[in-house]
């Protein structure tokens, strides 16, 4: 095993603070089982919730130690953070409360 392969092995678990966990968007551990069954499908399904300028060609390119997620895809971060909400149910919700 090479030095870089050793760095790719991580088995520790870091549990979140319970107060933080209460505010999580995902409250069920079922999401972990779903992701473990087919992580590429899981992340592709999540990525489809965003607006893509150009859809990805491949969900994952894994050539250790290099990795590319959603290779070939193009996003506009402003469109995904702001613009897509202007056309949905959040259009009248304050984006920033000072």
Protein Blocks (a to p, Z undefined) as FASTA:
>chain_A
ZZklmmmpcfbdcdddfklmmmpmblbfklmmmmmmommlmmmmmmmmpccfbdcfbfba
cddfbdcehehiacdfklmmmmmmmmmmklmgcfbdZZ
